[in-house]
Every structure is written in C-alpha cells, then in structure tokens.
C-alpha cells in the first residue's frame, strides 16, 4: 500500500478515537468547508460532510440550520450529502454560506455544526445584449477633418461577470475590411512572438484546498496542457495586433482560445484542451490576429486582419512549469520549425469604417462620397459583440449628409432638335434635362434652374428667337414664323445651375424643318433656245432651271396647252437628278418646213403641288420659251432644167446671151448662195462664160466651120461647209 495512504488512514483513525473518548458531542471532520460549484451545474450532491458520534452504534443525523434554510440547498439527513436543488446564479450571488448541524440520533450527546462556503463559479450563461437593434448616425460627406474620426459608439451588456462579461466588438458590412486579404509580416516590424508551454492540474485555485468529487472521495487533479503564445509590441505601435478570441481545433480536439490584453505592448493567447491528443511534443492550431489600425508608419487608417498563423510546437519537451521559448521574429518564422506564418501579399482596399474592439466606438477612416455614380448615401454596418463564446449583433446605419459637390450634368454634350418653319410663338422645340447627383432632399443642392447662355436673335427686331422654361428645361419658340429659307438652323447653349451656383451646359442645334410655303419659279421669265435642224427625236433641246427653296415639295412640269406656236411639237420633263426640267422635241425640226420657218414660241409651267394642282395659279410658275431652228447646209442647189439645147449665130457679137441656167438653193444665208462655173470640151471656155445669175454669154467669136457644136456643163455650188453642188448640161 502507498505509504501516504497508510498515513492518512492512521491519522483519521486517531482523530475519530480521540473524538469518541472526549464524550462531548458529535464532531465534523472539518469545521469549515469550501466547495466551488459552477452556476451551470445540474442539481445533485456537491459535498459530502462527515461527522461522527462518540458512540459507535449511534447514528448521526444532519440538517441545515434554520438561518441557512434555502430553496437551493438541502442536506441528506442520513448521509450528510449537501445537495444542490436548483440553478445557481453567479451574477446574483457569488457565495452562499451554510451552517450544517450534526446530532446523535440517540440524543445522548450534544450536537455540533460546520460552516460550508459554496463559491459559485461563473459560467457563460448570458449572451451579449444590445438594448437597441438598429442605430442611426449621420456624418457629412467628403469631410477629411480629424481622421480617423469617431462616428458612433455602440454598447452591449453581458449578464456574466468576470472573463465572460468582457466584450469585444467587431464590425462588418459596407466599407469594412475584408478578412481574407492578408498583410505581409513587415506590416508589424518589431512585433516579436514567443511561446510557452505548461501543464497544470484541475482543482481549486483558491485557498489551496483539496478537491473531492461529489461522492466525497478524493479526486486526483486532472492534468491540463496549456500552450501560451506571447506577442510583444516592441515596435510600440499605437494599435498593435490583438489576438481575436474564438474556437480553434487543435489536433482534431476541441480547444478554447482565451485572449487577455496585458497592456498596450503585449497580448497573450492560451490554447486549452482536456484532450489527450494534445501533448507536450505536438500542439498545432490556428489563431487569428486582428488590429483596428495599421501602424502609423504610412499604413494607418485601415482595419487589418491577420489570419492564418498556424503554429506547430514540436520536438519540445519543456519541464513542468511555464517556460518561454526564445523570441521569434515574424520575418524568420518560415525558417524555423516552431511556427509557420502564412500571409497573402494581395493589396487590400482601405476600409471606410473600423471599430475599437474594447469601447465599441466606430470610426470613419477616410472622406466618403454619398453621390452617384460611385458614392453611397447610406452605409449599413453590423457590429458584433462577443464574450468569447456567445455573441449578438446590432445594425448601425450611417447616413451621409450631402454637400453641394456635384455640378449638374447633361446626359449628352450636344443635342439636335427640329422645329417646323412658320410655327407660332410658343411652339415646343425640345426638353433638355440635366442631372445633379446631390441629395434632392438637402436644401437646393440639386434644385436646377435652366437658362439660355447663348440664344439666337432676330436681325430685324433684335428679339430673342427661343426661350427656355427655368424649371423644366423645355425650349420653345419666342416668336412666330421662323423662315427656313432665311436661316436653316440655330445654335443655342442651355445652362443648368444648382442652388449652390454650380453649373453645367449643353449645346443645342435647332434645325428648321421645311414647309412648302414658297411657290416654284423658273430661273428665267423667257428662254430662247436655238436648235439646229435635223436633230433626232427626243433629243434634249434645253435644260430649264427652277428655283424653289423648299425641300418638302413635289414638282411637276408641262407645256401649257394652246400657249403658242409649236406648243404641241415639244414636251418638258423633270430631270432625274437635280432641279429643273428638260425640253425635248416630239417631231423632226426642219428649217425648210414652212411651219417651222419662224421657230416656236410657247409657255412652260411648273408647280410644287403635284400633277393635279395646275388650277392653283399661286402655286404655278410660268415662263416663255422661244425655239429658233438653225439652218444647216442640207440642200444642194437645184436647176429648173438640167438639160438644154440652144442655137447661136456664128456672127453673134461678143456678150450675146446664149442661155439662162439659174439654180435655186432652199438653204438660208451662205448655205443658199450659189456660184456657177462651166466645164466642157477643151476650148469651150474660150467662147462662152457664165455670170453669178447663171446666164451664159459669148466671150469669143464662134466659128461654125471650126466647131459646129459645143456641149457645156454648168456647175452650181453653194457656200455651205462642206459645199454642195449640182450640174446641168447646155448643148
């Protein structure tokens, strides 16, 4: 048997014998008992009291003193077991003082009493509570003063006391930092990490008393293995990384993380586990580090979260007790086997809001824009209060108060619009609206007034041609009867001004649409056309131009019926391309035709109302067309008698008329002028000659005996180009 056990038996036996021999009263083994009970403990025995009577055969009865009567406790009269009847409440009462009386059942000896102190251990039986589930705060947009600047403080309460009543706040939602973007280790130069390992026992930490189980038996203290990680803020950062409490799996076993801030320059994390899977040679787990402000060395104003520090303590066999390993620089963690520090080099977006994890104060970290297209008028945040296990959320809505920081903006910088000419004054042209992204409910920041920075002015009257509605941006005509033929377009500038004087502008091009309000007119009142005879049918004799400034018209042409000489011999048609009409002949034009000798003279007409509108004289334009037919040398001289026989006496004197052989040419002018010449036998020209009238005379003495017969050929030639010729014979 264990010597210590033998010693305990001998000691207790001696005490009992001594008490029996005294003969005074029932005696307890202790006058004062201390028992620690969690407020979460279930009803049952919490302590076994022992008392003895001097008479061995006399039984001992137990009861609570009247002043200790409580609905929470009772003592079993026979066994002395102190029993818990109902739930304890650490927050209501942390300690219960009871008096237990022991008496001999036979009543031959006096009673005795013992004092029991029940210390209630706190359990995390209360969740954090926010009194208000939704908060609202307001800040001014684009305010860069005193950043980071407190916005609102939320406060939660926790019915627990002690460590379970200590709350830490975190924030999520719009504009908060994403926890999956990790800064590199050089964000915290000088931050040292060290680890310690200890193995302690379960048992009363106070008063150093022995712990017994509920059956009253001594229970050996259970070993608990504790790994402690220390972070020393040697860089003296204003906001060093804080260890974020939360559950962690260690080698597959459930463990808890307790985080206690020691001071501004250090923090401690403890991983506890009852599992035998955790031993002194292998402790592995994941812990999370968070900070509310990056250090001031150029990386401030951002909520940073460092995640993924995986620690593995192995091949270390420290002796019992708390021993620190050598300090480890985060930059060197990857070079030793005690820690592995995983991080991401991805740059993260700076947070708009952070929260002080201790005070619950929300701070704005940068100027914020409330206005579209990139701003946000309302930021919705969720604040979480956690006691390490339980948590509660509350919503904080931060509204941005508008400032007049946006000028009005038109959707397009240039707009085209159309108004029909001759429209009355007040005719709507176009409505142009601008947008101001400032808050429409904040004063006059986005209330717009429209004006015409640049207007068109009538040259005759000096009056403005257009006007704009100051409230709606609707542009309309300010005067009657715009004339497209005078001005086909106008250039305007519309301005929109908000209540703070900021301004935007838009160019407006107003096109004046045509109305068929001007009748067509020929380019000339009288056209003279010269046409060479012999032109082929349907040939264009002339192109007659038309003037009509309107664009919305339907031009039609015709030769006015019975309008003059030759009107039925021609036609007029609109040109396929371009304005104007083409004059064409319907019959051959022969200068020698007696009906055409004096040419043609007739009227042509044009209308812009289509082919059925000739009766509307106002819409019809007229012009006179004179067609002169020009002669061409298309006829040879013609003899009345192409063959003659005459006689002449041989004694006829010189100059005697022998014959007249005139020729006639129907062509005009030089084309009709005829010159004559003689041809014949050799020597005939010695005896005869011909003048310009075609008269043949003797120019020499004829001798019958020499030549009794002469055959003369008369040529008649006109002066055309090329000349035409005909012949006659005189014998």
Secondary structure, DSSP 8 states (H G I E B T S, - for coil): --HHHHHHHHHHHHHHHHHHHH-SB-EES-SEEEEEEETT--SEEEEE--EE-SSTTS-EEEEE-GGG--TTEEE-TTT-EEEE-S---TTT-SEEEEEEEEEETT-SSB-EEEEEEEEEE-------EES-SEEEEEEETT--TTSSEEEEE--EE-S--GGGG--EEEEEETT---TT----GGGGTTEEEEEEEEEEE-S--STT---B-TTS-B----EEEEEEEEEEETT--TT--EE----EEETTEEEEEEEEEEETTEEEEEEEE--TT-BTTEEEEEEEEEESS--TTT--S--EEEEEEEEEEES----SS-EE---EEGGGGGGSSSEEE----------SEEE-TTT-EEEE-S----STTT--SEEEEEEEEESSS-EEEEEEEEEEE--S----EES-SEEEEEEETT--TT-EEEE--EE--S-TTSTTTT--EEEEEE--B-TTT--BSEEE-TTT-EEEESSS---TTT-SEEEEEEEEE-TTS-EEEEEEEEEEE--S-S--EES-SEEEEEEETT--TT-EEEEE-EE---SS-B-EEEE-TT-STTGGGEEEEE-SSSSSEEEEESS---TTSGGGTT-EEEEEEEESB-TT-TT-GGGEEEEEEEEEEE--S----EES-SEE-----TT--TT-EEEE--EE--S-GGGG-EEEEEEESTTHHHHEEE-TTSEEEE-S---TTT-S---EEEEEEE-SSS--EEEEEE-
